């Protein structure tokens, strides 16, 4: 299991919420960060999660693919942020 998804499940985030979070990530990464902050994950675990994403951004792709979402939308959103 992807470590990002594992941390979310460890904090009782439902499969539906995880799916919603990554769907939001594919459409609007900034909004996803706000959603992530509302999940009730303790600050130290949230920091660990964000550190993991920063150190290994490929984990996002793995999680998106594991959830059956379209990774090309993540790439398009990333390109928008870089403009």
HUQUI-V916048 format. One record per residue. RES is the residue in one letter. NEAR is the number of other ideal C-beta (glycine too) atoms within 10 Angstrom. Layout:
# HUQUI-V916048
RES;NEAR + RES;NEAR
This chain:
# HUQUI-V916048
X;9 + X;17 + X;15 + X;21 + X;19 + X;11 + X;16 + X;23 + X;13 + X;10 + X;13 + X;10 + X;18 + X;11 + X;11 + X;8 + X;14 + X;19 + X;13 + X;14 + X;22 + X;23 + X;17 + X;18 + X;22 + X;20 + X;14 + X;16 + X;15 + X;12 + X;13 + X;19 + X;13 + X;10 + X;17 + X;18 + X;11 + X;9 + X;16 + X;9 + X;19 + X;9 + X;8 + X;8 + X;13 + X;16 + X;11 + X;14 + X;20 + X;12 + X;10 + X;15 + X;16 + X;8 + X;8 + X;12 + X;11 + X;8 + X;17 + X;21 + X;13 + X;16 + X;24 + X;21 + X;12 + X;15 + X;16 + X;8 + X;17 + X;12 + X;14 + X;10 + X;15 + X;20 + X;12 + X;12 + X;19 + X;12 + X;9 + X;11 + X;9 + X;6 + X;4
